[in-house]
Amino acid sequence: MTGTMRAVVKTAAAPGNIELRTLPIPQIGPRDILVRVKAAAVCGTDVHIRH
């Protein structure tokens, strides 16, 4: 599969430093699977890590 995907990236081991990026869809190997995510949510731990 080719194309791009959206990803939330933690850019540094520090408070904040989270970016929404458009990245290439990763290439998968013969023993891998690629899952298309239709919906996602942010939990309290995610918010805590960002702050």
PDBQT receptor file of N, H, CA, C and O in Angstrom, charges set to zero:
ATOM      1  N   MET A   1       0.855  -1.171   0.000  1.00  0.00    +0.000 N 
ATOM      2  CA  MET A   1       0.000   0.000   0.000  1.00  0.00    +0.000 C 
ATOM      3  C   MET A   1       0.899   1.230   0.000  1.00  0.00    +0.000 C 
ATOM      4  O   MET A   1       1.911   1.264   0.700  1.00  0.00    +0.000 OA
ATOM      5  N   THR A   2       0.540   2.216  -0.764  1.00  0.00    +0.000 N 
ATOM      6  H   THR A   2      -0.283   2.189  -1.333  1.00  0.00    +0.000 HD
ATOM      7  CA  THR A   2       1.289   3.470  -0.792  1.00  0.00    +0.000 C 
ATOM      8  C   THR A   2       0.379   4.594  -0.364  1.00  0.00    +0.000 C 
ATOM      9  O   THR A   2      -0.839   4.426  -0.301  1.00  0.00    +0.000 OA
ATOM     10  N   GLY A   3       0.953   5.720  -0.075  1.00  0.00    +0.000 N 
ATOM     11  H   GLY A   3       1.942   5.857  -0.126  1.00  0.00    +0.000 HD
ATOM     12  CA  GLY A   3       0.171   6.879   0.323  1.00  0.00    +0.000 C 
ATOM     13  C   GLY A   3       0.662   7.423   1.647  1.00  0.00    +0.000 C 
ATOM     14  O   GLY A   3       1.776   7.131   2.084  1.00  0.00    +0.000 OA
ATOM     15  N   THR A   4      -0.184   8.217   2.278  1.00  0.00    +0.000 N 
ATOM     16  H   THR A   4      -1.089   8.454   1.924  1.00  0.00    +0.000 HD
ATOM     17  CA  THR A   4       0.181   8.830   3.551  1.00  0.00    +0.000 C 
ATOM     18  C   THR A   4      -0.869   8.541   4.609  1.00  0.00    +0.000 C 
ATOM     19  O   THR A   4      -1.988   8.121   4.312  1.00  0.00    +0.000 OA
ATOM     20  N   MET A   5      -0.477   8.778   5.842  1.00  0.00    +0.000 N 
ATOM     21  H   MET A   5       0.431   9.120   6.083  1.00  0.00    +0.000 HD
ATOM     22  CA  MET A   5      -1.379   8.604   6.979  1.00  0.00    +0.000 C 
ATOM     23  C   MET A   5      -1.127   9.737   7.959  1.00  0.00    +0.000 C 
ATOM     24  O   MET A   5      -0.081  10.385   7.910  1.00  0.00    +0.000 OA
ATOM     25  N   ARG A   6      -2.073   9.974   8.838  1.00  0.00    +0.000 N 
ATOM     26  H   ARG A   6      -2.922   9.448   8.877  1.00  0.00    +0.000 HD
ATOM     27  CA  ARG A   6      -1.906  10.966   9.905  1.00  0.00    +0.000 C 
ATOM     28  C   ARG A   6      -1.434  10.236  11.146  1.00  0.00    +0.000 C 
ATOM     29  O   ARG A   6      -1.887   9.127  11.427  1.00  0.00    +0.000 OA
ATOM     30  N   ALA A   7      -0.511  10.860  11.902  1.00  0.00    +0.000 N 
ATOM     31  H   ALA A   7      -0.143  11.762  11.673  1.00  0.00    +0.000 HD
ATOM     32  CA  ALA A   7       0.028  10.233  13.101  1.00  0.00    +0.000 C 
ATOM     33  C   ALA A   7       0.312  11.296  14.155  1.00  0.00    +0.000 C 
ATOM     34  O   ALA A   7       0.785  12.386  13.834  1.00  0.00    +0.000 OA
ATOM     35  N   VAL A   8       0.023  10.978  15.407  1.00  0.00    +0.000 N 
ATOM     36  H   VAL A   8      -0.362  10.092  15.668  1.00  0.00    +0.000 HD
ATOM     37  CA  VAL A   8       0.422  11.825  16.525  1.00  0.00    +0.000 C 
ATOM     38  C   VAL A   8       1.792  11.347  16.966  1.00  0.00    +0.000 C 
ATOM     39  O   VAL A   8       1.977  10.170  17.277  1.00  0.00    +0.000 OA
ATOM     40  N   VAL A   9       2.761  12.269  16.994  1.00  0.00    +0.000 N 
ATOM     41  H   VAL A   9       2.611  13.225  16.741  1.00  0.00    +0.000 HD
ATOM     42  CA  VAL A   9       4.147  11.924  17.278  1.00  0.00    +0.000 C 
ATOM     43  C   VAL A   9       4.610  12.668  18.517  1.00  0.00    +0.000 C 
ATOM     44  O   VAL A   9       4.498  13.892  18.589  1.00  0.00    +0.000 OA
ATOM     45  N   LYS A  10       5.129  11.939  19.488  1.00  0.00    +0.000 N 
ATOM     46  H   LYS A  10       5.221  10.945  19.429  1.00  0.00    +0.000 HD
ATOM     47  CA  LYS A  10       5.768  12.534  20.677  1.00  0.00    +0.000 C 
ATOM     48  C   LYS A  10       7.194  12.834  20.267  1.00  0.00    +0.000 C 
ATOM     49  O   LYS A  10       7.985  11.908  20.089  1.00  0.00    +0.000 OA
ATOM     50  N   THR A  11       7.549  14.111  20.111  1.00  0.00    +0.000 N 
ATOM     51  H   THR A  11       6.907  14.864  20.256  1.00  0.00    +0.000 HD
ATOM     52  CA  THR A  11       8.806  14.500  19.492  1.00  0.00    +0.000 C 
ATOM     53  C   THR A  11       9.980  14.594  20.458  1.00  0.00    +0.000 C 
ATOM     54  O   THR A  11      11.127  14.645  20.015  1.00  0.00    +0.000 OA
ATOM     55  N   ALA A  12       9.728  14.618  21.761  1.00  0.00    +0.000 N 
ATOM     56  H   ALA A  12       8.796  14.577  22.121  1.00  0.00    +0.000 HD
ATOM     57  CA  ALA A  12      10.819  14.688  22.741  1.00  0.00    +0.000 C 
ATOM     58  C   ALA A  12      10.320  14.161  24.072  1.00  0.00    +0.000 C 
ATOM     59  O   ALA A  12       9.121  14.179  24.349  1.00  0.00    +0.000 OA
ATOM     60  N   ALA A  13      11.249  13.690  24.893  1.00  0.00    +0.000 N 
ATOM     61  H   ALA A  13      12.223  13.675  24.668  1.00  0.00    +0.000 HD
ATOM     62  CA  ALA A  13      10.909  13.199  26.232  1.00  0.00    +0.000 C 
ATOM     63  C   ALA A  13      10.826  14.388  27.182  1.00  0.00    +0.000 C 
ATOM     64  O   ALA A  13      11.663  14.557  28.068  1.00  0.00    +0.000 OA
ATOM     65  N   ALA A  14       9.806  15.200  26.979  1.00  0.00    +0.000 N 
ATOM     66  H   ALA A  14       9.125  15.063  26.258  1.00  0.00    +0.000 HD
ATOM     67  CA  ALA A  14       9.592  16.408  27.778  1.00  0.00    +0.000 C 
ATOM     68  C   ALA A  14       8.106  16.750  27.720  1.00  0.00    +0.000 C 
ATOM     69  O   ALA A  14       7.402  16.264  26.835  1.00  0.00    +0.000 OA
ATOM     70  N   PRO A  15       7.618  17.573  28.641  1.00  0.00    +0.000 N 
ATOM     71  CA  PRO A  15       6.213  17.972  28.590  1.00  0.00    +0.000 C 
ATOM     72  C   PRO A  15       5.874  18.615  27.240  1.00  0.00    +0.000 C 
ATOM     73  O   PRO A  15       6.692  19.319  26.649  1.00  0.00    +0.000 OA
ATOM     74  N   GLY A  16       4.685  18.363  26.782  1.00  0.00    +0.000 N 
ATOM     75  H   GLY A  16       4.020  17.791  27.263  1.00  0.00    +0.000 HD
ATOM     76  CA  GLY A  16       4.282  18.891  25.477  1.00  0.00    +0.000 C 
ATOM     77  C   GLY A  16       4.927  18.083  24.371  1.00  0.00    +0.000 C 
ATOM     78  O   GLY A  16       4.938  16.853  24.418  1.00  0.00    +0.000 OA
ATOM     79  N   ASN A  17       5.456  18.760  23.389  1.00  0.00    +0.000 N 
ATOM     80  H   ASN A  17       5.446  19.759  23.351  1.00  0.00    +0.000 HD
ATOM     81  CA  ASN A  17       6.205  18.132  22.303  1.00  0.00    +0.000 C 
ATOM     82  C   ASN A  17       5.411  17.042  21.593  1.00  0.00    +0.000 C 
ATOM     83  O   ASN A  17       5.940  15.961  21.336  1.00  0.00    +0.000 OA
ATOM     84  N   ILE A  18       4.160  17.311  21.277  1.00  0.00    +0.000 N 
ATOM     85  H   ILE A  18       3.730  18.189  21.486  1.00  0.00    +0.000 HD
ATOM     86  CA  ILE A  18       3.336  16.384  20.510  1.00  0.00    +0.000 C 
ATOM     87  C   ILE A  18       2.938  17.088  19.223  1.00  0.00    +0.000 C 
ATOM     88  O   ILE A  18       2.486  18.233  19.246  1.00  0.00    +0.000 OA
ATOM     89  N   GLU A  19       3.108  16.398  18.098  1.00  0.00    +0.000 N 
ATOM     90  H   GLU A  19       3.475  15.468  18.079  1.00  0.00    +0.000 HD
ATOM     91  CA  GLU A  19       2.755  16.969  16.806  1.00  0.00    +0.000 C 
ATOM     92  C   GLU A  19       1.865  16.014  16.028  1.00  0.00    +0.000 C 
ATOM     93  O   GLU A  19       2.026  14.796  16.109  1.00  0.00    +0.000 OA
ATOM     94  N   LEU A  20       0.933  16.568  15.280  1.00  0.00    +0.000 N 
ATOM     95  H   LEU A  20       0.802  17.557  15.215  1.00  0.00    +0.000 HD
ATOM     96  CA  LEU A  20       0.137  15.793  14.333  1.00  0.00    +0.000 C 
ATOM     97  C   LEU A  20       0.847  15.901  12.990  1.00  0.00    +0.000 C 
ATOM     98  O   LEU A  20       0.990  16.998  12.449  1.00  0.00    +0.000 OA
ATOM     99  N   ARG A  21       1.291  14.772  12.449  1.00  0.00    +0.000 N 
ATOM    100  H   ARG A  21       1.174  13.881  12.888  1.00  0.00    +0.000 HD
ATOM    101  CA  ARG A  21       2.072  14.765  11.214  1.00  0.00    +0.000 C 
ATOM    102  C   ARG A  21       1.419  13.888  10.158  1.00  0.00    +0.000 C 
ATOM    103  O   ARG A  21       0.670  12.964  10.472  1.00  0.00    +0.000 OA
ATOM    104  N   THR A  22       1.715  14.191   8.909  1.00  0.00    +0.000 N 
ATOM    105  H   THR A  22       2.324  14.942   8.653  1.00  0.00    +0.000 HD
ATOM    106  CA  THR A  22       1.358  13.331   7.790  1.00  0.00    +0.000 C 
ATOM    107  C   THR A  22       2.617  12.569   7.415  1.00  0.00    +0.000 C 
ATOM    108  O   THR A  22       3.635  13.169   7.071  1.00  0.00    +0.000 OA
ATOM    109  N   LEU A  23       2.546  11.242   7.483  1.00  0.00    +0.000 N 
ATOM    110  H   LEU A  23       1.719  10.755   7.763  1.00  0.00    +0.000 HD
ATOM    111  CA  LEU A  23       3.701  10.381   7.254  1.00  0.00    +0.000 C 
ATOM    112  C   LEU A  23       3.396   9.345   6.181  1.00  0.00    +0.000 C 
ATOM    113  O   LEU A  23       2.230   9.045   5.925  1.00  0.00    +0.000 OA
ATOM    114  N   PRO A  24       4.434   8.795   5.550  1.00  0.00    +0.000 N 
ATOM    115  CA  PRO A  24       4.185   7.707   4.596  1.00  0.00    +0.000 C 
ATOM    116  C   PRO A  24       3.621   6.476   5.313  1.00  0.00    +0.000 C 
ATOM    117  O   PRO A  24       3.995   6.192   6.451  1.00  0.00    +0.000 OA
ATOM    118  N   ILE A  25       2.740   5.762   4.659  1.00  0.00    +0.000 N 
ATOM    119  H   ILE A  25       2.436   5.993   3.735  1.00  0.00    +0.000 HD
ATOM    120  CA  ILE A  25       2.239   4.505   5.212  1.00  0.00    +0.000 C 
ATOM    121  C   ILE A  25       3.414   3.530   5.246  1.00  0.00    +0.000 C 
ATOM    122  O   ILE A  25       4.089   3.352   4.232  1.00  0.00    +0.000 OA
ATOM    123  N   PRO A  26       3.672   2.891   6.396  1.00  0.00    +0.000 N 
ATOM    124  CA  PRO A  26       4.824   1.997   6.481  1.00  0.00    +0.000 C 
ATOM    125  C   PRO A  26       4.682   0.770   5.590  1.00  0.00    +0.000 C 
ATOM    126  O   PRO A  26       3.581   0.269   5.362  1.00  0.00    +0.000 OA
ATOM    127  N   GLN A  27       5.806   0.304   5.098  1.00  0.00    +0.000 N 
ATOM    128  H   GLN A  27       6.701   0.711   5.282  1.00  0.00    +0.000 HD
ATOM    129  CA  GLN A  27       5.829  -0.943   4.335  1.00  0.00    +0.000 C 
ATOM    130  C   GLN A  27       5.780  -2.101   5.327  1.00  0.00    +0.000 C 
ATOM    131  O   GLN A  27       6.441  -2.057   6.365  1.00  0.00    +0.000 OA
ATOM    132  N   ILE A  28       5.016  -3.117   5.021  1.00  0.00    +0.000 N 
ATOM    133  H   ILE A  28       4.479  -3.153   4.178  1.00  0.00    +0.000 HD
ATOM    134  CA  ILE A  28       4.895  -4.254   5.926  1.00  0.00    +0.000 C 
ATOM    135  C   ILE A  28       5.648  -5.451   5.357  1.00  0.00    +0.000 C 
ATOM    136  O   ILE A  28       5.820  -5.592   4.146  1.00  0.00    +0.000 OA
ATOM    137  N   GLY A  29       6.087  -6.300   6.269  1.00  0.00    +0.000 N 
ATOM    138  H   GLY A  29       5.947  -6.186   7.252  1.00  0.00    +0.000 HD
ATOM    139  CA  GLY A  29       6.791  -7.516   5.873  1.00  0.00    +0.000 C 
ATOM    140  C   GLY A  29       5.836  -8.679   5.712  1.00  0.00    +0.000 C 
ATOM    141  O   GLY A  29       4.631  -8.523   5.910  1.00  0.00    +0.000 OA
ATOM    142  N   PRO A  30       6.358  -9.851   5.352  1.00  0.00    +0.000 N 
ATOM    143  CA  PRO A  30       5.514 -11.021   5.097  1.00  0.00    +0.000 C 
ATOM    144  C   PRO A  30       4.805 -11.548   6.345  1.00  0.00    +0.000 C 
ATOM    145  O   PRO A  30       3.824 -12.281   6.225  1.00  0.00    +0.000 OA
ATOM    146  N   ARG A  31       5.281 -11.190   7.540  1.00  0.00    +0.000 N 
ATOM    147  H   ARG A  31       6.078 -10.594   7.637  1.00  0.00    +0.000 HD
ATOM    148  CA  ARG A  31       4.630 -11.649   8.774  1.00  0.00    +0.000 C 
ATOM    149  C   ARG A  31       3.931 -10.509   9.509  1.00  0.00    +0.000 C 
ATOM    150  O   ARG A  31       3.580 -10.654  10.680  1.00  0.00    +0.000 OA
ATOM    151  N   ASP A  32       3.726  -9.379   8.839  1.00  0.00    +0.000 N 
ATOM    152  H   ASP A  32       4.012  -9.261   7.888  1.00  0.00    +0.000 HD
ATOM    153  CA  ASP A  32       3.095  -8.195   9.439  1.00  0.00    +0.000 C 
ATOM    154  C   ASP A  32       1.678  -8.027   8.919  1.00  0.00    +0.000 C 
ATOM    155  O   ASP A  32       1.282  -8.636   7.925  1.00  0.00    +0.000 OA
ATOM    156  N   ILE A  33       0.926  -7.188   9.614  1.00  0.00    +0.000 N 
ATOM    157  H   ILE A  33       1.248  -6.693  10.422  1.00  0.00    +0.000 HD
ATOM    158  CA  ILE A  33      -0.386  -6.762   9.124  1.00  0.00    +0.000 C 
ATOM    159  C   ILE A  33      -0.444  -5.246   9.216  1.00  0.00    +0.000 C 
ATOM    160  O   ILE A  33       0.250  -4.645  10.036  1.00  0.00    +0.000 OA
ATOM    161  N   LEU A  34      -1.249  -4.641   8.399  1.00  0.00    +0.000 N 
ATOM    162  H   LEU A  34      -1.813  -5.130   7.734  1.00  0.00    +0.000 HD
ATOM    163  CA  LEU A  34      -1.469  -3.204   8.422  1.00  0.00    +0.000 C 
ATOM    164  C   LEU A  34      -2.948  -2.987   8.717  1.00  0.00    +0.000 C 
ATOM    165  O   LEU A  34      -3.811  -3.505   8.008  1.00  0.00    +0.000 OA
ATOM    166  N   VAL A  35      -3.235  -2.225   9.756  1.00  0.00    +0.000 N 
ATOM    167  H   VAL A  35      -2.535  -1.804  10.332  1.00  0.00    +0.000 HD
ATOM    168  CA  VAL A  35      -4.606  -2.013  10.209  1.00  0.00    +0.000 C 
ATOM    169  C   VAL A  35      -5.017  -0.577   9.895  1.00  0.00    +0.000 C 
ATOM    170  O   VAL A  35      -4.295   0.363  10.225  1.00  0.00    +0.000 OA
ATOM    171  N   ARG A  36      -6.164  -0.408   9.265  1.00  0.00    +0.000 N 
ATOM    172  H   ARG A  36      -6.751  -1.172   8.997  1.00  0.00    +0.000 HD
ATOM    173  CA  ARG A  36      -6.701   0.929   9.008  1.00  0.00    +0.000 C 
ATOM    174  C   ARG A  36      -7.547   1.338  10.214  1.00  0.00    +0.000 C 
ATOM    175  O   ARG A  36      -8.504   0.647  10.562  1.00  0.00    +0.000 OA
ATOM    176  N   VAL A  37      -7.205   2.443  10.843  1.00  0.00    +0.000 N 
ATOM    177  H   VAL A  37      -6.427   3.004  10.561  1.00  0.00    +0.000 HD
ATOM    178  CA  VAL A  37      -7.920   2.932  12.014  1.00  0.00    +0.000 C 
ATOM    179  C   VAL A  37      -9.022   3.878  11.538  1.00  0.00    +0.000 C 
ATOM    180  O   VAL A  37      -8.753   4.844  10.825  1.00  0.00    +0.000 OA
ATOM    181  N   LYS A  38     -10.254   3.595  11.933  1.00  0.00    +0.000 N 
ATOM    182  H   LYS A  38     -10.473   2.810  12.512  1.00  0.00    +0.000 HD
ATOM    183  CA  LYS A  38     -11.373   4.456  11.550  1.00  0.00    +0.000 C 
ATOM    184  C   LYS A  38     -11.651   5.532  12.584  1.00  0.00    +0.000 C 
ATOM    185  O   LYS A  38     -12.146   6.606  12.243  1.00  0.00    +0.000 OA
ATOM    186  N   ALA A  39     -11.336   5.253  13.855  1.00  0.00    +0.000 N 
ATOM    187  H   ALA A  39     -10.934   4.381  14.132  1.00  0.00    +0.000 HD
ATOM    188  CA  ALA A  39     -11.578   6.223  14.917  1.00  0.00    +0.000 C 
ATOM    189  C   ALA A  39     -10.573   5.990  16.036  1.00  0.00    +0.000 C 
ATOM    190  O   ALA A  39     -10.111   4.869  16.250  1.00  0.00    +0.000 OA
ATOM    191  N   ALA A  40     -10.246   7.049  16.735  1.00  0.00    +0.000 N 
ATOM    192  H   ALA A  40     -10.622   7.959  16.561  1.00  0.00    +0.000 HD
ATOM    193  CA  ALA A  40      -9.323   6.955  17.870  1.00  0.00    +0.000 C 
ATOM    194  C   ALA A  40      -9.746   7.973  18.916  1.00  0.00    +0.000 C 
ATOM    195  O   ALA A  40     -10.491   8.908  18.623  1.00  0.00    +0.000 OA
ATOM    196  N   ALA A  41      -9.272   7.787  20.121  1.00  0.00    +0.000 N 
ATOM    197  H   ALA A  41      -8.667   7.028  20.359  1.00  0.00    +0.000 HD
ATOM    198  CA  ALA A  41      -9.610   8.707  21.206  1.00  0.00    +0.000 C 
ATOM    199  C   ALA A  41      -8.356   8.993  22.027  1.00  0.00    +0.000 C 
ATOM    200  O   ALA A  41      -7.345   8.300  21.912  1.00  0.00    +0.000 OA
ATOM    201  N   VAL A  42      -8.444  10.010  22.839  1.00  0.00    +0.000 N 
ATOM    202  H   VAL A  42      -9.265  10.573  22.932  1.00  0.00    +0.000 HD
ATOM    203  CA  VAL A  42      -7.355  10.386  23.735  1.00  0.00    +0.000 C 
ATOM    204  C   VAL A  42      -7.800  10.057  25.156  1.00  0.00    +0.000 C 
ATOM    205  O   VAL A  42      -8.881  10.462  25.583  1.00  0.00    +0.000 OA
ATOM    206  N   CYS A  43      -6.964   9.323  25.885  1.00  0.00    +0.000 N 
ATOM    207  H   CYS A  43      -6.085   8.995  25.538  1.00  0.00    +0.000 HD
ATOM    208  CA  CYS A  43      -7.317   8.978  27.259  1.00  0.00    +0.000 C 
ATOM    209  C   CYS A  43      -6.615   9.939  28.232  1.00  0.00    +0.000 C 
ATOM    210  O   CYS A  43      -5.782  10.747  27.821  1.00  0.00    +0.000 OA
ATOM    211  N   GLY A  44      -6.952   9.846  29.494  1.00  0.00    +0.000 N 
ATOM    212  H   GLY A  44      -7.628   9.190  29.829  1.00  0.00    +0.000 HD
ATOM    213  CA  GLY A  44      -6.375  10.714  30.513  1.00  0.00    +0.000 C 
ATOM    214  C   GLY A  44      -4.869  10.591  30.607  1.00  0.00    +0.000 C 
ATOM    215  O   GLY A  44      -4.192  11.583  30.875  1.00  0.00    +0.000 OA
ATOM    216  N   THR A  45      -4.326   9.407  30.396  1.00  0.00    +0.000 N 
ATOM    217  H   THR A  45      -4.876   8.601  30.178  1.00  0.00    +0.000 HD
ATOM    218  CA  THR A  45      -2.880   9.222  30.422  1.00  0.00    +0.000 C 
ATOM    219  C   THR A  45      -2.217   9.996  29.292  1.00  0.00    +0.000 C 
ATOM    220  O   THR A  45      -1.154  10.586  29.483  1.00  0.00    +0.000 OA
ATOM    221  N   ASP A  46      -2.839   9.998  28.114  1.00  0.00    +0.000 N 
ATOM    222  H   ASP A  46      -3.702   9.518  27.959  1.00  0.00    +0.000 HD
ATOM    223  CA  ASP A  46      -2.301  10.777  26.982  1.00  0.00    +0.000 C 
ATOM    224  C   ASP A  46      -2.231  12.259  27.338  1.00  0.00    +0.000 C 
ATOM    225  O   ASP A  46      -1.237  12.924  27.048  1.00  0.00    +0.000 OA
ATOM    226  N   VAL A  47      -3.273  12.769  27.957  1.00  0.00    +0.000 N 
ATOM    227  H   VAL A  47      -4.080  12.228  28.193  1.00  0.00    +0.000 HD
ATOM    228  CA  VAL A  47      -3.298  14.177  28.366  1.00  0.00    +0.000 C 
ATOM    229  C   VAL A  47      -2.212  14.438  29.408  1.00  0.00    +0.000 C 
ATOM    230  O   VAL A  47      -1.527  15.459  29.347  1.00  0.00    +0.000 OA
ATOM    231  N   HIS A  48      -2.052  13.529  30.355  1.00  0.00    +0.000 N 
ATOM    232  H   HIS A  48      -2.608  12.700  30.404  1.00  0.00    +0.000 HD
ATOM    233  CA  HIS A  48      -1.032  13.669  31.387  1.00  0.00    +0.000 C 
ATOM    234  C   HIS A  48       0.377  13.693  30.770  1.00  0.00    +0.000 C 
ATOM    235  O   HIS A  48       1.207  14.510  31.169  1.00  0.00    +0.000 OA
ATOM    236  N   ILE A  49       0.648  12.820  29.816  1.00  0.00    +0.000 N 
ATOM    237  H   ILE A  49      -0.027  12.157  29.491  1.00  0.00    +0.000 HD
ATOM    238  CA  ILE A  49       1.945  12.773  29.158  1.00  0.00    +0.000 C 
ATOM    239  C   ILE A  49       2.203  14.077  28.400  1.00  0.00    +0.000 C 
ATOM    240  O   ILE A  49       3.325  14.584  28.398  1.00  0.00    +0.000 OA
ATOM    241  N   ARG A  50       1.185  14.607  27.769  1.00  0.00    +0.000 N 
ATOM    242  H   ARG A  50       0.273  14.195  27.770  1.00  0.00    +0.000 HD
ATOM    243  CA  ARG A  50       1.367  15.864  27.022  1.00  0.00    +0.000 C 
ATOM    244  C   ARG A  50       1.727  17.005  27.953  1.00  0.00    +0.000 C 
ATOM    245  O   ARG A  50       2.559  17.848  27.615  1.00  0.00    +0.000 OA
ATOM    246  N   HIS A  51       1.093  17.038  29.146  1.00  0.00    +0.000 N 
ATOM    247  H   HIS A  51       0.418  16.354  29.420  1.00  0.00    +0.000 HD
ATOM    248  CA  HIS A  51       1.373  18.136  30.091  1.00  0.00    +0.000 C 
ATOM    249  C   HIS A  51       2.631  17.843  30.866  1.00  0.00    +0.000 C 
ATOM    250  O   HIS A  51       3.037  18.642  31.710  1.00  0.00    +0.000 OA
TER     251      HIS A  51
